[in-house]
Amino acid sequence: MRKRKAERAGGPFIVGDSLAGLYASQQWQQHWRLFRLARDWPGIVGEQVARLTAPALFRHNVLWVHVQDSSSMHHLQFVKLDLLARVNQVLGDRPASDIRWMLQPASPPEPEFPNEELRPVSPEAEQYFAEMTCGIADQECRQALYRLWRNYSARVGSKE
């Protein structure tokens, strides 16, 4: 309760709490799951299958996989349960409920960005954030955190 009052009053707050909210609001856990699968895909499904497929997206806990052609899609349907079991070993505590196939598009789809206007971030807010993170010894980490905060603040606006 004290933490929220301090945040509204412009007082100090725990950066980790804000990042956890940001992480959850952007559904990055789904992206992270997909990244882990894509990174280890040949080891999960085998080299032959990996040459023909690639994990594409999660939709309602179903893993959608791009497949090169319809004959490969047909063959993969017969080994789907085995592939799902191997995928779920990697996913651990958040397993996929099913695997579905879709033909790989000719060109990668354009990323979906909402048509939102970026808001300016006040110099005071930037200074406050810089002071708050000055204790982070690793400069690269501090700069990455700053870029994340700056992007987030420009999209949602700073709460002053």
N, C-alpha and C positions, 0 to 999 in steps of 0.2 A: 504494500500500500504506500509506504514512504517513497519507494522508487518512482512510482507513477506521479506522485505530487511533485517530486524533484524534477522529473522530466517536463511536466507542464510549466513549472516555474522557471525553466531554463537552467536548472541546476545540473549537477553531474548525473550521469546514468551509466549503466554497464553496457559497453559496446556489444558484448556477446549476446545480450538479450535482444538488442535491435537487429543484429545479424540473423538470429534465429527466426525472428518474425519475417524478415526479408526473404530468407531461404524458403520458409514455408509458403509465403504469399506468391512466390514466383514458381512454385512447384519444381524446384531444382532437384528434389530427390528423384523424380521420374527421369530427368535428364542424366543424373548421376548413374542411375541404374542402367540406362541405355549406353552411357559411355563405358561403364565396366564391361558390358557385354561386347560392345564393338572392339574394345581394346584386346580382349581375350578370345574373340570369336573363333579363330582357327583352332585354338586349343580346346574349345568347348565342343564344336561340331565336327572337327576334323578338317584337314586341308582341302579335300575334294569338295565337300559341301561348302566350305568357306569361299572357294573360288566362284561358286554360283549364287551365293546369298550374302546378305548383310542385314543386321538388325536395323529396323527403320524407326519404329516408334512404339510407345505404349499408349493404348487407349483403353481405359477402364480395366486396367490390370491384365490386358491381353497384349502379348508381344506380337507386333506385326513385323514380318521379315520380307525384305525385297528379294525377289527371285529373278534370275536372268530370263527364263523362258517357261512356257507352260508345261513342257515335258518334265522339267526339273521340279516344278511345283507339284505335279502329279506324283512323282517318285517320293518327294519329301512327305507327302501326306501319309505314306506307309510307315515312315520312321518318326512320325511326329511325337509319339509318346516318349520314345527314347530321347529325342532332342529336348523335349520339355523337361524331362527329368534332369538332364545335364545342365540346362539353362538354370533351373531352379537350385541346383547345387551352388552355382555361382551367386545367385541372387540372395540366398540365405533366408533371412527372416521375412522377406517380402517377395514371395514367389509369384510367378506369372500363373494365371489360371488357364491360359490356353496359348497356342501359337497359331497365327493365321498368316497366309501368304498373300503377297500382291506382286504383280509384275513390276520390275524396276523401271522407273521412268527414264525416258531418253536423256533428259537433263535434270539436274537436281532442282527440286522445287525452290522457289524464292522464299526466304524466311518471312514469316508473318510478323510484321511490326505494326502495332496500332498507330493510327494517325494521331499521335498526340504531340502537343507542343511542349518542347523542353522549357522548363522554367529557369530563370536565372537564380543562382545560389548567392545569397548575400555574403559580402566579404566578412561580416561578423561571424556568420555560421562557419565559413571556411577557417577562420582564425580559431574559433572555438574547437573545431574538430582537430586542427593541427596541434593545439595545446593538449588536447585529450590523448592524442596518439604519440606525443613526443617521447614517451617512455618505451616505445617499441624499439628495441636495439637494432633489429634487422631492417635496414633502410629499404630493401626491395619489398619486404613484407609490408612495411609502413606505406610505401607508395602504392602497392596493390590495394590495400585497404582504403586508401584515399580515393583511388580511381573508382572503386566499387561504391563508396559513400557518395562521391560526386555524381555518378551516373544515377544512382537511386534518388538523390535529393533533387536532381534536375527533372526527374520524371514525376515524382510525387509532391514535390515542393517541400521546402523546409518548414518545420513546425515551430513557429516562433511565438 
